Amino acid sequence: MRLAKLGGRLSATLLCIMIFDQFAFAHHSFALFDPGKTVTVSGTVRSFEWGNPHVWLWIDTMNPDGTQTTWGFESAAPGELVRMAGWSRTTFQTGEKVTILANPLRDGRPGGSLRSITRADGTVLAAGQPPPGSGPVAGAAPPTGGPPH
């Protein structure tokens, strides 16, 4: 009897692992981004969102016709950025001029996965991601609701 209970619990545990493993894989999929392409975008920091599960940098760019586009760039988790790149919640300030190197979103929306950021003074900051072409650290859908206002 005891062995039957253990077998049932083990089966239930394995089933849960198989189900939730798929969700974890989907969450950390890089499928939203095109790792075979890079974009370079220059603009002004609109906001820097330091929080789990991923850090976001939003920048405003000026188009040739005088209109503005807001781009959203995702990076790794805060803990990874602290360890791998030395970032903190104060690394970027609203109004700061930056140039972004990123893997773009596949669907053409203005955004991507951060690779590096160049400040106005020429300082280049790694974004806690492996070099382009070597694979992703993480990738998740942009926050619902779009960029901050």
N, CA and C atoms as an extended XYZ file, in Angstrom:
447
Properties=species:S:1:pos:R:3:atomname:S:1:resname:S:1:resid:I:1 pbc="F F F"
N         0.826       -1.193        0.000 N   MET     1
C         0.000        0.000        0.000 CA  MET     1
C         0.873        1.261        0.000 C   MET     1
N         1.878        1.215        0.849 N   ARG     2
C         2.762        2.370        0.942 CA  ARG     2
C         3.515        2.606       -0.371 C   ARG     2
N         3.910        1.539       -1.024 N   LEU     3
C         4.612        1.628       -2.295 CA  LEU     3
C         3.709        2.215       -3.380 C   LEU     3
N         2.443        1.878       -3.347 N   ALA     4
C         1.488        2.419       -4.328 CA  ALA     4
C         1.335        3.921       -4.152 C   ALA     4
N         1.279        4.395       -2.894 N   LYS     5
C         1.180        5.842       -2.636 CA  LYS     5
C         2.426        6.556       -3.143 C   LYS     5
N         3.585        5.962       -2.882 N   LEU     6
C         4.836        6.559       -3.329 CA  LEU     6
C         4.884        6.627       -4.852 C   LEU     6
N         4.459        5.566       -5.508 N   GLY     7
C         4.435        5.550       -6.969 CA  GLY     7
C         3.502        6.603       -7.526 C   GLY     7
N         2.346        6.804       -6.912 N   GLY     8
C         1.394        7.829       -7.347 CA  GLY     8
C         1.954        9.222       -7.165 C   GLY     8
N         2.615        9.461       -6.053 N   ARG     9
C         3.226       10.768       -5.807 CA  ARG     9
C         4.362       11.036       -6.775 C   ARG     9
N         5.143       10.013       -7.039 N   LEU    10
C         6.246       10.161       -7.971 CA  LEU    10
C         5.716       10.469       -9.371 C   LEU    10
N         4.672        9.785       -9.773 N   SER    11
C         4.072       10.047      -11.092 CA  SER    11
C         3.538       11.469      -11.175 C   SER    11
N         2.869       11.922      -10.127 N   ALA    12
C         2.326       13.286      -10.111 CA  ALA    12
C         3.452       14.318      -10.156 C   ALA    12
N         4.524       14.048       -9.428 N   THR    13
C         5.665       14.965       -9.419 CA  THR    13
C         6.308       15.046      -10.797 C   THR    13
N         6.506       13.907      -11.431 N   LEU    14
C         7.099       13.900      -12.766 CA  LEU    14
C         6.203       14.613      -13.773 C   LEU    14
N         4.910       14.428      -13.664 N   LEU    15
C         3.973       15.108      -14.564 CA  LEU    15
C         4.073       16.625      -14.390 C   LEU    15
N         4.126       17.090      -13.147 N   CYS    16
C         4.262       18.536      -12.881 CA  CYS    16
C         5.569       19.074      -13.459 C   CYS    16
N         6.641       18.328      -13.284 N   ILE    17
C         7.935       18.777      -13.821 CA  ILE    17
C         7.860       18.892      -15.331 C   ILE    17
N         7.256       17.915      -15.990 N   MET    18
C         7.158       17.950      -17.447 CA  MET    18
C         6.308       19.129      -17.917 C   MET    18
N         5.224       19.418      -17.229 N   ILE    19
C         4.346       20.520      -17.621 CA  ILE    19
C         5.025       21.864      -17.390 C   ILE    19
N         5.545       22.079      -16.185 N   PHE    20
C         6.128       23.379      -15.853 CA  PHE    20
C         7.462       23.616      -16.538 C   PHE    20
N         8.160       22.564      -16.907 N   ASP    21
C         9.390       22.710      -17.661 CA  ASP    21
C         9.113       23.382      -19.000 C   ASP    21
N         7.991       23.075      -19.627 N   GLN    22
C         7.628       23.695      -20.896 CA  GLN    22
C         7.385       25.195      -20.720 C   GLN    22
N         6.742       25.586      -19.604 N   PHE    23
C         6.511       27.008      -19.343 CA  PHE    23
C         7.833       27.733      -19.127 C   PHE    23
N         8.739       27.121      -18.390 N   ALA    24
C        10.035       27.750      -18.147 CA  ALA    24
C        10.801       27.910      -19.449 C   ALA    24
N        10.758       26.903      -20.312 N   PHE    25
C        11.441       26.996      -21.594 CA  PHE    25
C        10.847       28.125      -22.435 C   PHE    25
N         9.529       28.219      -22.461 N   ALA    26
C         8.874       29.266      -23.245 CA  ALA    26
C         9.239       30.647      -22.722 C   ALA    26
N         9.300       30.796      -21.393 N   HIS    27
C         9.639       32.087      -20.805 CA  HIS    27
C        11.054       32.510      -21.188 C   HIS    27
N        11.973       31.564      -21.213 N   HIS    28
C        13.364       31.895      -21.492 CA  HIS    28
C        13.736       31.703      -22.950 C   HIS    28
N        12.745       31.582      -23.786 N   SER    29
C        12.986       31.443      -25.212 CA  SER    29
C        13.469       32.775      -25.792 C   SER    29
N        14.327       32.672      -26.777 N   PHE    30
C        14.845       33.850      -27.462 CA  PHE    30
C        14.093       34.062      -28.766 C   PHE    30
N        12.981       33.341      -28.927 N   ALA    31
C        12.261       33.324      -30.197 CA  ALA    31
C        11.736       34.689      -30.625 C   ALA    31
N        11.483       35.595      -29.700 N   LEU    32
C        10.985       36.927      -30.063 CA  LEU    32
C        12.019       37.761      -30.802 C   LEU    32
N        13.293       37.440      -30.575 N   PHE    33
C        14.386       38.240      -31.111 CA  PHE    33
C        15.091       37.501      -32.236 C   PHE    33
N        15.697       38.254      -33.142 N   ASP    34
C        16.417       37.661      -34.256 CA  ASP    34
C        17.918       37.704      -33.951 C   ASP    34
N        18.487       36.579      -33.495 N   PRO    35
C        19.900       36.577      -33.125 CA  PRO    35
C        20.836       36.718      -34.326 C   PRO    35
N        20.302       36.567      -35.541 N   GLY    36
C        21.114       36.707      -36.740 CA  GLY    36
C        21.228       38.136      -37.229 C   GLY    36
N        20.510       39.056      -36.586 N   LYS    37
C        20.540       40.461      -36.989 CA  LYS    37
C        20.857       41.335      -35.787 C   LYS    37
N        21.446       42.491      -36.065 N   THR    38
C        21.620       43.500      -35.022 CA  THR    38
C        21.125       44.833      -35.561 C   THR    38
N        20.669       45.660      -34.630 N   VAL    39
C        20.287       47.028      -34.962 CA  VAL    39
C        21.071       47.959      -34.054 C   VAL    39
N        21.345       49.141      -34.559 N   THR    40
C        21.969       50.195      -33.765 CA  THR    40
C        20.989       51.355      -33.739 C   THR    40
N        20.627       51.766      -32.530 N   VAL    41
C        19.623       52.812      -32.351 CA  VAL    41
C        20.172       53.845      -31.373 C   VAL    41
N        20.135       55.112      -31.760 N   SER    42
C        20.586       56.197      -30.881 CA  SER    42
C        19.391       57.003      -30.416 C   SER    42
N        19.432       57.411      -29.153 N   GLY    43
C        18.339       58.201      -28.618 CA  GLY    43
C        18.596       58.647      -27.199 C   GLY    43
N        17.510       59.028      -26.549 N   THR    44
C        17.552       59.560      -25.190 CA  THR    44
C        16.817       58.602      -24.258 C   THR    44
N        17.434       58.306      -23.111 N   VAL    45
C        16.807       57.393      -22.159 CA  VAL    45
C        15.483       57.981      -21.673 C   VAL    45
N        14.424       57.229      -21.869 N   ARG    46
C        13.093       57.599      -21.376 CA  ARG    46
C        12.907       57.053      -19.964 C   ARG    46
N        13.277       55.763      -19.782 N   SER    47
C        13.233       55.171      -18.443 CA  SER    47
C        14.114       53.929      -18.405 C   SER    47
N        14.505       53.586      -17.194 N   PHE    48
C        15.335       52.416      -16.940 CA  PHE    48
C        14.619       51.627      -15.857 C   PHE    48
N        14.068       50.478      -16.238 N   GLU    49
C        13.277       49.654      -15.312 CA  GLU    49
C        14.129       48.533      -14.748 C   GLU    49
N        14.513       48.680      -13.490 N   TRP    50
C        15.373       47.725      -12.804 CA  TRP    50
C        14.483       46.815      -11.983 C   TRP    50
N        14.183       45.630      -12.503 N   GLY    51
C        13.326       44.703      -11.773 CA  GLY    51
C        13.304       43.338      -12.419 C   GLY    51
N        12.875       42.362      -11.645 N   ASN    52
C        12.763       40.997      -12.149 CA  ASN    52
C        11.489       40.839      -12.945 C   ASN    52
N        11.433       39.990      -13.938 N   PRO    53
C        12.490       39.025      -14.245 CA  PRO    53
C        13.583       39.575      -15.161 C   PRO    53
N        13.327       40.701      -15.848 N   HIS    54
C        14.320       41.259      -16.765 CA  HIS    54
C        14.338       42.779      -16.663 C   HIS    54
N        15.516       43.354      -16.858 N   VAL    55
C        15.691       44.801      -16.858 CA  VAL    55
C        15.315       45.335      -18.245 C   VAL    55
N        14.647       46.495      -18.262 N   TRP    56
C        14.244       47.134      -19.520 CA  TRP    56
C        14.803       48.538      -19.593 C   TRP    56
N        15.299       48.914      -20.779 N   LEU    57
C        15.754       50.270      -21.060 CA  LEU    57
C        14.891       50.791      -22.207 C   LEU    57
N        14.205       51.903      -21.959 N   TRP    58
C        13.335       52.523      -22.967 CA  TRP    58
C        14.011       53.800      -23.438 C   TRP    58
N        14.136       53.955      -24.778 N   ILE    59
C        14.728       55.180      -25.311 CA  ILE    59
C        13.810       55.796      -26.361 C   ILE    59
N        13.873       57.116      -26.442 N   ASP    60
C        13.127       57.858      -27.456 CA  ASP    60
C        14.086       58.249      -28.565 C   ASP    60
N        13.650       58.026      -29.812 N   THR    61
C        14.447       58.403      -30.968 CA  THR    61
C        13.654       59.385      -31.821 C   THR    61
N        14.374       60.222      -32.538 N   MET    62
C        13.734       61.157      -33.471 CA  MET    62
C        13.857       60.594      -34.877 C   MET    62
N        12.733       60.546      -35.571 N   ASN    63
C        12.700       60.080      -36.947 CA  ASN    63
C        13.003       61.241      -37.891 C   ASN    63
N        13.415       60.940      -39.131 N   PRO    64
C        13.715       62.000      -40.098 CA  PRO    64
C        12.554       62.975      -40.325 C   PRO    64
N        11.308       62.489      -40.156 N   ASP    65
C        10.150       63.371      -40.373 CA  ASP    65
C         9.782       64.195      -39.143 C   ASP    65
N        10.611       64.102      -38.081 N   GLY    66
C        10.370       64.887      -36.872 CA  GLY    66
C         9.511       64.193      -35.830 C   GLY    66
N         8.975       63.016      -36.143 N   THR    67
C         8.191       62.273      -35.158 CA  THR    67
C         9.122       61.494      -34.237 C   THR    67
N         8.597       61.073      -33.121 N   GLN    68
C         9.381       60.346      -32.126 CA  GLN    68
C         8.923       58.895      -32.063 C   GLN    68
N         9.875       57.977      -31.879 N   THR    69
C         9.570       56.563      -31.667 CA  THR    69
C        10.219       56.136      -30.360 C   THR    69
N         9.466       55.399      -29.550 N   THR    70
C        10.011       54.843      -28.315 CA  THR    70
C        10.367       53.388      -28.551 C   THR    70
N        11.604       53.030      -28.233 N   TRP    71
C        12.102       51.677      -28.369 CA  TRP    71
C        12.251       51.058      -26.986 C   TRP    71
N        11.939       49.767      -26.862 N   GLY    72
C        12.112       49.030      -25.613 CA  GLY    72
C        13.146       47.935      -25.790 C   GLY    72
N        14.139       47.924      -24.898 N   PHE    73
C        15.199       46.928      -24.983 CA  PHE    73
C        15.278       46.130      -23.693 C   PHE    73
N        15.242       44.823      -23.852 N   GLU    74
C        15.290       43.914      -22.713 CA  GLU    74
C        16.709       43.436      -22.482 C   GLU    74
N        17.041       43.237      -21.209 N   SER    75
C        18.335       42.675      -20.863 CA  SER    75
C        18.119       41.527      -19.887 C   SER    75
N        19.167       41.141      -19.232 N   ALA    76
C        19.122       40.043      -18.274 CA  ALA    76
C        18.456       40.492      -16.972 C   ALA    76
N        18.387       39.592      -16.016 N   ALA    77
C        17.847       39.896      -14.695 CA  ALA    77
C        18.814       40.817      -13.944 C   ALA    77
N        18.294       41.602      -12.995 N   PRO    78
C        19.169       42.515      -12.248 CA  PRO    78
C        20.391       41.834      -11.624 C   PRO    78
N        20.194       40.678      -11.015 N   GLY    79
C        21.318       39.977      -10.382 CA  GLY    79
C        22.404       39.608      -11.376 C   GLY    79
N        22.001       39.192      -12.568 N   GLU    80
C        22.978       38.855      -13.608 CA  GLU    80
C        23.743       40.092      -14.052 C   GLU    80
N        23.026       41.211      -14.196 N   LEU    81
C        23.681       42.449      -14.635 CA  LEU    81
C        24.657       42.971      -13.591 C   LEU    81
N        24.336       42.798      -12.325 N   VAL    82
C        25.261       43.198      -11.260 CA  VAL    82
C        26.528       42.359      -11.355 C   VAL    82
N        26.360       41.033      -11.441 N   ARG    83
C        27.510       40.124      -11.472 CA  ARG    83
C        28.293       40.204      -12.775 C   ARG    83
N        27.606       40.222      -13.910 N   MET    84
C        28.276       40.107      -15.205 CA  MET    84
C        28.738       41.434      -15.791 C   MET    84
N        28.035       42.516      -15.453 N   ALA    85
C        28.330       43.788      -16.122 CA  ALA    85
C        28.553       44.948      -15.161 C   ALA    85
N        28.334       44.737      -13.869 N   GLY    86
C        28.566       45.802      -12.892 CA  GLY    86
C        27.492       46.875      -12.860 C   GLY    86
N        26.320       46.581      -13.415 N   TRP    87
C        25.233       47.562      -13.432 CA  TRP    87
C        24.572       47.689      -12.070 C   TRP    87
N        23.819       48.782      -11.908 N   SER    88
C        22.967       48.975      -10.732 CA  SER    88
C        21.707       49.705      -11.191 C   SER    88
N        20.796       49.920      -10.260 N   ARG    89
C        19.540       50.602      -10.615 CA  ARG    89
C        19.759       52.053      -11.042 C   ARG    89
N        20.969       52.589      -10.823 N   THR    90
C        21.263       53.978      -11.207 CA  THR    90
C        22.218       54.069      -12.407 C   THR    90
N        22.414       52.970      -13.120 N   THR    91
C        23.348       52.957      -14.246 CA  THR    91
C        22.943       53.948      -15.333 C   THR    91
N        21.634       54.105      -15.584 N   PHE    92
C        21.151       55.031      -16.607 CA  PHE    92
C        20.190       56.037      -16.006 C   PHE    92
N        20.266       57.260      -16.499 N   GLN    93
C        19.404       58.329      -16.011 CA  GLN    93
C        18.509       58.826      -17.151 C   GLN    93
N        17.295       59.201      -16.813 N   THR    94
C        16.385       59.788      -17.792 CA  THR    94
C        17.056       60.998      -18.435 C   THR    94
N        16.976       61.081      -19.761 N   GLY    95
C        17.580       62.187      -20.494 CA  GLY    95
C        18.971       61.913      -21.008 C   GLY    95
N        19.593       60.846      -20.563 N   GLU    96
C        20.948       60.497      -21.002 CA  GLU    96
C        20.924       60.052      -22.469 C   GLU    96
N        21.910       60.491      -23.241 N   LYS    97
C        22.045       60.098      -24.647 CA  LYS    97
C        22.804       58.769      -24.725 C   LYS    97
N        22.251       57.815      -25.491 N   VAL    98
C        22.869       56.502      -25.619 CA  VAL    98
C        22.717       55.982      -27.051 C   VAL    98
N        23.578       55.038      -27.394 N   THR    99
C        23.457       54.295      -28.642 CA  THR    99
C        23.412       52.815      -28.267 C   THR    99
N        22.383       52.132      -28.754 N   ILE   100
C        22.115       50.748      -28.393 CA  ILE   100
C        22.498       49.818      -29.537 C   ILE   100
N        23.145       48.711      -29.219 N   LEU   101
C        23.330       47.598      -30.139 CA  LEU   101
C        22.462       46.475      -29.606 C   LEU   101
N        21.562       45.942      -30.441 N   ALA   102
C        20.613       44.937      -29.972 CA  ALA   102
C        20.248       43.966      -31.084 C   ALA   102
N        19.740       42.806      -30.675 N   ASN   103
C        19.077       41.897      -31.607 CA  ASN   103
C        17.628       42.350      -31.680 C   ASN   103
N        17.130       42.677      -32.886 N   PRO   104
C        15.784       43.244      -32.988 CA  PRO   104
C        14.673       42.220      -32.754 C   PRO   104
N        13.493       42.742      -32.438 N   LEU   105
C        12.305       41.901      -32.384 CA  LEU   105
C        12.023       41.382      -33.798 C   LEU   105
N        11.620       40.141      -33.893 N   ARG   106
C        11.344       39.535      -35.208 CA  ARG   106
C        10.147       40.175      -35.908 C   ARG   106
N         9.184       40.681      -35.127 N   ASP   107
C         7.951       41.195      -35.740 CA  ASP   107
C         8.068       42.640      -36.217 C   ASP   107
N         9.245       43.247      -36.069 N   GLY   108
C         9.462       44.588      -36.590 CA  GLY   108
C         9.102       45.727      -35.651 C   GLY   108
N         8.513       45.410      -34.494 N   ARG   109
C         8.233       46.481      -33.538 CA  ARG   109
C         9.550       47.086      -33.065 C   ARG   109
N         9.530       48.325      -32.589 N   PRO   110
C        10.763       48.989      -32.150 CA  PRO   110
C        11.244       48.469      -30.796 C   PRO   110
N        12.128       47.510      -30.835 N   GLY   111
C        12.657       46.943      -29.606 CA  GLY   111
C        13.603       45.808      -29.903 C   GLY   111
N        14.182       45.253      -28.856 N   GLY   112
C        15.091       44.145      -29.042 CA  GLY   112
C        15.731       43.700      -27.749 C   GLY   112
N        16.684       42.822      -27.894 N   SER   113
C        17.453       42.290      -26.776 CA  SER   113
C        18.806       43.008      -26.750 C   SER   113
N        19.074       43.689      -25.648 N   LEU   114
C        20.306       44.479      -25.516 CA  LEU   114
C        21.563       43.638      -25.682 C   LEU   114
N        22.520       44.181      -26.373 N   ARG   115
C        23.855       43.598      -26.472 CA  ARG   115
C        24.877       44.527      -25.829 C   ARG   115
N        24.814       45.807      -26.198 N   SER   116
C        25.709       46.787      -25.574 CA  SER   116
C        25.091       48.172      -25.689 C   SER   116
N        25.567       49.063      -24.828 N   ILE   117
C        25.111       50.453      -24.809 CA  ILE   117
C        26.357       51.329      -24.823 C   ILE   117
N        26.360       52.320      -25.719 N   THR   118
C        27.459       53.283      -25.765 CA  THR   118
C        26.931       54.616      -25.260 C   THR   118
N        27.611       55.161      -24.256 N   ARG   119
C        27.233       56.467      -23.699 CA  ARG   119
C        27.762       57.590      -24.595 C   ARG   119
N        27.288       58.782      -24.352 N   ALA   120
C        27.702       59.955      -25.144 CA  ALA   120
C        29.211       60.184      -25.089 C   ALA   120
N        29.856       59.808      -23.970 N   ASP   121
C        31.303       59.999      -23.843 CA  ASP   121
C        32.116       58.876      -24.497 C   ASP   121
N        31.415       57.894      -25.116 N   GLY   122
C        32.094       56.801      -25.797 CA  GLY   122
C        32.267       55.542      -24.967 C   GLY   122
N        31.934       55.601      -23.685 N   THR   123
C        32.033       54.433      -22.827 CA  THR   123
C        31.040       53.377      -23.290 C   THR   123
N        31.528       52.144      -23.475 N   VAL   124
C        30.666       51.044      -23.903 CA  VAL   124
C        30.404       50.136      -22.709 C   VAL   124
N        29.122       49.873      -22.471 N   LEU   125
C        28.717       48.985      -21.383 CA  LEU   125
C        28.163       47.690      -21.965 C   LEU   125
N        28.674       46.566      -21.500 N   ALA   126
C        28.118       45.271      -21.885 CA  ALA   126
C        26.743       45.143      -21.242 C   ALA   126
N        25.870       44.414      -21.896 N   ALA   127
C        24.497       44.295      -21.397 CA  ALA   127
C        24.231       42.968      -20.697 C   ALA   127
N        25.276       42.285      -20.268 N   GLY   128
C        25.072       41.037      -19.558 CA  GLY   128
C        24.671       39.895      -20.467 C   GLY   128
N        24.800       40.078      -21.770 N   GLN   129
C        24.447       39.057      -22.743 CA  GLN   129
C        25.738       38.521      -23.365 C   GLN   129
N        25.687       37.296      -23.866 N   PRO   130
C        26.850       36.801      -24.596 CA  PRO   130
C        27.056       37.613      -25.871 C   PRO   130
N        28.213       37.531      -26.485 N   PRO   131
C        28.444       38.257      -27.731 CA  PRO   131
C        27.431       37.848      -28.801 C   PRO   131
N        27.106       38.741      -29.730 N   PRO   132
C        26.151       38.413      -30.789 CA  PRO   132
C        26.535       37.110      -31.486 C   PRO   132
N        25.523       36.275      -31.734 N   GLY   133
C        25.725       35.016      -32.420 CA  GLY   133
C        26.051       33.851      -31.510 C   GLY   133
N        26.307       34.129      -30.214 N   SER   134
C        26.656       33.030      -29.317 CA  SER   134
C        25.463       32.527      -28.523 C   SER   134
N        24.292       33.132      -28.714 N   GLY   135
C        23.097       32.634      -28.041 CA  GLY   135
C        22.617       33.581      -26.977 C   GLY   135
N        21.381       33.399      -26.546 N   PRO   136
C        20.742       34.305      -25.608 CA  PRO   136
C        20.993       33.945      -24.156 C   PRO   136
N        20.801       34.931      -23.292 N   VAL   137
C        20.713       34.683      -21.868 CA  VAL   137
C        19.250       34.484      -21.527 C   VAL   137
N        18.398       35.367      -22.009 N   ALA   138
C        16.972       35.273      -21.704 CA  ALA   138
C        16.206       36.090      -22.724 C   ALA   138
N        14.913       35.882      -22.785 N   GLY   139
C        14.059       36.660      -23.679 CA  GLY   139
C        12.623       36.503      -23.256 C   GLY   139
N        11.951       37.585      -23.090 N   ALA   140
C        10.551       37.525      -22.683 CA  ALA   140
C         9.789       38.593      -23.426 C   ALA   140
N         8.504       38.446      -23.459 N   ALA   141
C         7.667       39.418      -24.152 CA  ALA   141
C         7.769       40.775      -23.466 C   ALA   141
N         7.700       41.872      -24.243 N   PRO   142
C         7.707       43.192      -23.627 CA  PRO   142
C         6.554       43.328      -22.654 C   PRO   142
N         6.717       44.143      -21.609 N   PRO   143
C         5.641       44.311      -20.647 CA  PRO   143
C         4.362       44.780      -21.358 C   PRO   143
N         3.235       44.292      -20.895 N   THR   144
C         1.973       44.729      -21.493 CA  THR   144
C         1.770       46.191      -21.169 C   THR   144
N         1.167       46.895      -22.076 N   GLY   145
C         0.918       48.316      -21.843 CA  GLY   145
C         1.926       49.206      -22.539 C   GLY   145
N         3.025       48.646      -23.034 N   GLY   146
C         3.992       49.434      -23.778 CA  GLY   146
C         4.897       50.261      -22.907 C   GLY   146
N         5.567       51.228      -23.514 N   PRO   147
C         6.571       52.002      -22.779 CA  PRO   147
C         5.921       52.905      -21.739 C   PRO   147
N         6.702       53.264      -20.725 N   PRO   148
C         6.194       54.191      -19.721 CA  PRO   148
C         5.960       55.568      -20.335 C   PRO   148
N         5.063       56.290      -19.764 N   HIS   149
C         4.745       57.638      -20.286 CA  HIS   149
C         5.392       58.717      -19.455 C   HIS   149
